[in-house]
Amino acid sequence: MIIDTVCTYCGVGCDISFKTDNRQIIKAFAKKEGTVSRGKLCIKGRKGWEYLYSPYRIKKPRIKKSFIEKHINYFPEHIRSQIKNLTDFDKNFYEADFSLTCEIVAWKLKQIKEMYSPYAVAGIGGARTNCESAYLFQKFIRKYIGSPHIDNCARVCHSPSLKGMRTTIGEGAATNPFDDIYKTEFIIVIGSNTTEAHPIVANRIIDAVRNGTELAVIDVREIPLSKFAHHHLTIPFESNLLVLNMMSRVIIEENLYNEGFIRQRVKDFEEFREKILTDPFSDPELFRKVKGYEYLSEKIRDVARKYATKKSMILWGLGITEHIDGSYSVMAITHLAMLTGNVGKEGAGLMPLRGQNNVQGACDMGCLPYFDPDYRTPEETGLMTPDIIDAVLDGKIKAIYNLGEDIAHIHPNQNKIHRALQKLEFLVVNEIFPNEITEYADVIFGVKSAYEKEGVYINAERRLHLSQPVIFSDLPDDWEVLSEIAKRMGIQVQYKKSEDIWNEVRREAPVRFSGASYEKLKQNRLKGLQWPVKETDTPVLHVNQFRTEDGYGRFHYKQWEIRGMVKELLQKGEYEDFYLTTGRNLIHYNNAAQTKECISLISKISEDTVYASEKDREKLRNASKVILLSQYGETEPLKLKFVSFLKEGTLFTTFHFAKSKINYLFGDESDTFVKTARFKSVKVKVIPVH
Ligand code: SF4
């Protein structure tokens, strides 16, 4: 039997097909007619389902023994009478019946609401599940609990893309389909190691280059795409905004901007022009004084000229967003598009490469403290995750409901997060496998994975796919857990199947989803539909006007602030210690929760490795292992490899394995507007270990 569904690992969101026999998966593959996959999957698509058969899946709800002991005398009779039915799981947890567990969670959440206030409860997560569950999650927190504190893992990835794009062009999502990569003449990839993080998009870029498209790669290191690039620019750490502003200045100074487009579609150009032309940090000549990066003065000009005079696209990833000026850098990217008219048409546009499939959906569904579904303004703005953590430490937030987001691994400032989790009065987690956060959970619900359920997922090009179960599971979907808890809190909840919730989404978020019925999505299983979906879908946004209130785009200039590596190189011509950046590899996804349970994947890479420049071999005493140390924390000893793709004094590592403790190195430095952590730059000392 062949079952068509969607891969939910990365934001590419490939259509994926499974050959099954007697409800067992034989293999995963992609069909040639698949719009996203075009018949190809990366290794996570081909092998990343093996976790479904892992013995470590959470099969039954678990309740912490210490939680039961603490509350045994306070439970109401209908709960106390059933406590004897709990069975031992391990030294910390009991296993429990699903219904009893929902009763306990409902009772405890109600108690916290009544003893403190609804504001003492927060919800974190929603991007790792389907839209139906994400929608119900924000409704559960906002309406059933009465708290505005709902957030998802876009906080640690693309919230700056949402902020930057909405500020300038009114919509925080990719403007064009991935296939427009084949229709463009010039591509800039900035802050994205596309080959490893979004491999099927990287395939398109390489194909396009082979067919004559010109490619520029801008990054703090050489990446696999660099060898295909006509222009590779290794830039200093934290200089994205600096470089992007310089490109805009070149386009203005050399009169390469599209005057007609600006006149018709954009406001505030004169003010923008004035600011950029008088900004000492927008002149590419500045790089002549930055030791080791002098060549950028000319290279930036070359790339700006090409971008302005060709039909061009810009793709970016977390290398742009995970900085203190991530939102401003996204605005600077949109400035380039608005200046040159490279937006609102086929083959020209803007493409934030979202981290995982459905992080776009979780934001669209309103799992953000400042947006309801469809990006409406909520009655009340809630706290962002870093503020939720502070509120826990201040004693204001007592309970967190966590929907598949391992904040005890993937968020920054882990020493602080672990202190907060210890302080929480009540933590509920929906998960597939035990991980760092389930250690702290009072209650864990084992839930269906994406390959076991039906629901809508939205990828990085706004494309909705409807998943369907590949194998049978008797575990609940996330939305079923939330519904059952809500019912036990006395709330009338009448969803019988995921489609019931989706139909509510279509009513509550009509701007984007009114026409996206399950029926239509089933008919387009291999293609999907790009929102907004009415009678038809919308491959290209901003065709005649921007999606701002008045239809005009806006420039929003921000001068780059001198700091970090550039400051040190300008002032001293050198710096001590190392600048570290982090990212993913092709094999694993994020906290590796699922991928490390796949034999074919974990057998390839089973630990995080630090990469350093060959030129630093002597300085690092040819060590085979190192400990990294920042002002916030330190890692465990990590394998060290010397490579040629990094510049002297810079390091790269992945963060997939919690035991490495990479995210202990980061503090609270984060994006000015949306608090996305500065994961892409931290100064570290390197201690060789022999
Ligand atoms: Fe899955 Fe992304 Fe690989 Fe496609 S590129 S198969 S969505 S992990």
Residues whose N, C-alpha, C, O or C-beta is under 5 A from the ligand:
A	BS01	SF4	C7 Y9 C10 V12 G13 C14 L41 C42 K44 G45 H198 P199 I200
